Amino acid sequence: MRCPFCGFEDSKVIDSRPTDEGVAIRRRRECIECTKRFTTYEKVESLPIIVIKKDKTRELFNREKLLAGLTRACEKRPVEARSLDNLVDKIESDLQNTLKREISTKEIGEKVMDGLRAIDEVAYVRFASVYRQFKDVNTFIAEVNKLLTDKN
């Protein structure tokens, strides 16, 4: 591992431990040349997931884009950023575990809706209104009624 301070190409590992989520290994390293310490993270390389959009175009799955959409839905709501990160981690992990290399936005949207419903119902309805493209107030009311019925 190249030292970020002096550029020397060799270092030794001082300490290794899993990250909180268990998806990466955090390593403390020491440069053999300048003896400065730095941290690296090692994680399993995942296969790219291709998202098939409604208009049939394809693009790479982008967790930041998904997180931005969730953040917008949770704006001014008492939702911790950590909850949204965990939801995105879970969705991304689920997508990797399906072993399908191409997945539709519909499948991703349903996973988001399921997770968001458990986190915050108002954010869920906000997300649903955009995702399901509510046409009028009646559609909005129907979704809220469905949420209330599922709750009981």
N, C-alpha and C positions, 0 to 999 in steps of 0.2 A: 504494500500500500504506500503510495507516494505521500511524503510529508507535506502538509499544506503550508508549512512555515519555510522550510529550506529546499523542498523539492526532491530530497533524497528518496530513492526508490525502495528503501527497506525500512521496516519497523517491526517491533515485537509487540505481541498482545500482552497487556498487563492484567486485564480483567474482562470476562465475558458474562453476560446475563441476558435473559429474555426481556423484551419490552413488556409493558403492562398488558398489552393485548395478546402477547404470545405470537405475533406475526413476524417478528424480527428479532435478531440478536444484536444487542448493543455491545460494542467492543471498545475498551480503552486501549489505546496504543501509545507506544513511545518510539520516537524516531531514534534510530541507532546513531545517526550523525550528530544532530543538534540536541538530543535528549528532551525535546519538548513533547508534551502529550496532547493527544487529540482523540476524538470519538468518531467511530464509524458505525454504520448500521448495515446488517446483512439480512436479506430476506429472499425467500424463494422466488425465482423468476416465474412469472405467470404468463400463460398464453394470452395473446390479445383477444379481446371480445369485440366482435363487430355488432353494432346496433343497427337494426333495420328500421328506418323511420317510416312514418305514415305514407310519405310520398315515394316509398321504395328505395330511397337513397340509403347509402350505408356510410357509417363513420365509426371510428374507434370509440369504445366506451370511455367516457371521461368522468371520473369520480368527482372532479371539481365542479363540473357542470351540474351534476346531480345534487351535490351539496349546496350549490348556489340556489337551485330551485327550492330545496327544502328550507333554506335560510329565508328566502322570500316568503314562503308560506308561514313561517314561524315568526315573522317580523312583529315586534311589539307583543309577543306572547312570552309567558314564563317558561321557556324551553331552553335548557342548557345546551351549549354548543357541543358538549361531549355526547349528549344523547343523539344528536344528528350525526356526529362522526361515527358513533357506534352503529347507527342504522345503515349508513353508507357502507361501513366495513362488512356488516352482515349481508347486505344485498350483493356487494361485490364478491364476497365469499360464496354465497349461494349460486351466483352466476358462474363462477369458476368451477364449482362442484357439479354443475349440470353436464359438464364436458361438451356442451354445445358451443361452437365457435361463433355462431350467429344467433342473436336474440332480438325479438321485436320490442319496440318501445312500449307496446301494450303489456307485455310480460313484466318489464321493468316497472312500469307504472303501477301495476297491480301489487307488486312487492312493496313499492313505496307506500301505497295507500294502506296496505295491511299494517306496516310498521308505524306509519304516522298516526293511524287511528288510535294505537295504544299510547302514543306519546302525548298528543294534544288534539282534541276533537275539533277545535276551531281551525287549527292549522290543516287538519285533515279535510275539512269542508273547503277551505281556501284552495288547497292543492287540487281537490276533486273538481272544483269549478273551472279551473284552467285545463286540467288533464282531460276531463270528460266534456269540455267545451259546452258548459251550460248555456242554453239558448235564451232562457227566460227565468223569471222568479219561480214559476211552478216547478221547474226542474231542480232548482236550488232547494225548494221546500221539500220536494220528494226525497232528495238525498239526506236532508236533515231528519225527516221522518224515518227513513230507513236506518239511520244511525241510532235514533231513539228506540226503534223496535229491536234492533240487534242488541242494544244495551240491556233490555228487559228480558 
